[in-house]
Amino acid sequence: MHDPALVNAPLGHETSYPDAYDAKLLFPIARATNRAALAIPAIWHGDDIWNAYELSWLTPKGKPVVALGRFTFPHSSPRLVESKSFKLYLNSFSEERFEHADTVSQILKTDLGQAVGADVGVQLQPLAQQAAQQHGPMEGVNIDAADIEIIAYEPSPGLLHCLPSAEVVNETLVSDLLKSNCPVTGQPDWGSVQVRYSGPQIDRHALLRYIVSLRRHTEFHEHCVEKMYCDIWQACQPHSLLVYARYTRRGGLDINPWRSSDPASVSQARTTRQ
């Protein structure tokens, strides 16, 4: 556990589920603690996109409404929210009565904004209005088939390098072999990662070895993406770079952070494991 403040987080502790709405359930975590160890570029962009699949409340007549929620936290927010506290907070709506979904959305927006210190995007979609979901791999060239030996399972940015006399390319590389571990519980976090860049061509074998080297790393999803971004930026000096991870669902939530050297948009299509 890296941050002493996490001792008080609900994650890793036995908790009871709330039976009434309570914004105080949200547990913010400062981003600055982890960022202090990173060589962050002067300018970068990005969001942390959370999808919630266990969200419900009651109509004024007591009939349940179930919905999907999407929450977009800007990378510039001074704080993020610990995931179990977010799950408990969302569950605190389940016995509350609301006339309109817009009311729920505004409460969520206000509470989350106060917790992280920035404007948070909130989208709620009742299941009755949900279109069929398509699942598929992240867009790009998958590098996982490389027949390589791997011996590093702790973060090893020194593995990263470009090809000798590398030409400048524009390419998107994908791996489904991303794994890290929760810094509180030690439980594994599985994900897929997309690296989109322009610049001297990165050695794909080196990139895959580096991605796998996070296998025993203990860090939150957002911090892992920021670490990958900063390590690739420093080692390979691309002209532009985007790193985007889509993590598998836990506790009814999936977390999908991205960081980019330029303003960008990312696909919201779920991967097969989501």
Secondary structure, 3 states (H helix, E strand, C coil): CCCHHHHHCCCCCCCCCCCCCCHHHCCEEECHHHHCCCCCCCCCEEEEEEEEEEEEEECCCCCEEEEEEEEEEECCCCEEECHHHHHHHHHCCCCCECCCHHHHHHHHHHHHHHHHCCCCEEEEEEHHHCCCCCECCCCCEECCCCCCCCCCCCCCHHHCCECCCCCEEEEEEEEEEEEEECCCCCCEEEEEEEEEEEEECECHHHHHHHHHCCCCCECCHHHHHHHHHHHHHHHHCCCEEEEEEEECCECCEEEEEEEECCCCCCCCCECCCC
